[in-house]
Amino acid sequence: MKLDYLLEVEFSDGSSWKQDPSDVSKVDATKSQYFDLLQLNKNIVKASLVSRNWLFKKRLTVDLVDGHFQFNKNWLQVDQNPLPLMKRELVFFREHQHDANFTVNAKTGVTSKITETAHRIKYFIGWKATLNSKDYQQIIGIK
């Protein structure tokens, strides 16, 4: 599976982490590198989805300190009334859509062949937090 966007994060200690195109965990080969990131248990202050298209680089960033987003350094405010500074956790996931052709025996109903015709991935990044026992979440997607 070719990823169009890779995850990059900045930590509060000034260090950083970048996903590589293989997206295979160094800790557990059955998992993605996001698993490795979570195992670091470090304080993430910014996270970005960075396109691999070298002609037109796109970067979607979430700031976990104040909750704002940026697209190619353009500031985005998702909520008209932003929440105060508080601890925010990174939300990151991918949504896969597969298109396929199935060859089915009309008499038996048994599928003899499945051919994938397309595989599209949407990428989502954002934050979640709890304030006064109320849960909040803001997520932006890109494809």
SULDA-V133272 format. One record per run of one state. SS is the DSSP state (h for helix, s for strand, l for the rest). FROM is the first residue (numbers start at 0). LEN is the number of residues. If there is no record, write none. Layout:
# SULDA-V133272
SS | FROM | LEN
SS | FROM | LEN
This chain:
# SULDA-V133272
l | 0 | 4
s | 4 | 7
l | 11 | 4
s | 15 | 3
l | 18 | 14
h | 32 | 8
l | 40 | 3
s | 43 | 8
l | 51 | 7
s | 58 | 5
l | 63 | 5
s | 68 | 3
l | 71 | 2
s | 73 | 3
l | 76 | 12
s | 88 | 16
l | 104 | 6
s | 110 | 21
l | 131 | 2
s | 133 | 9
l | 142 | 1
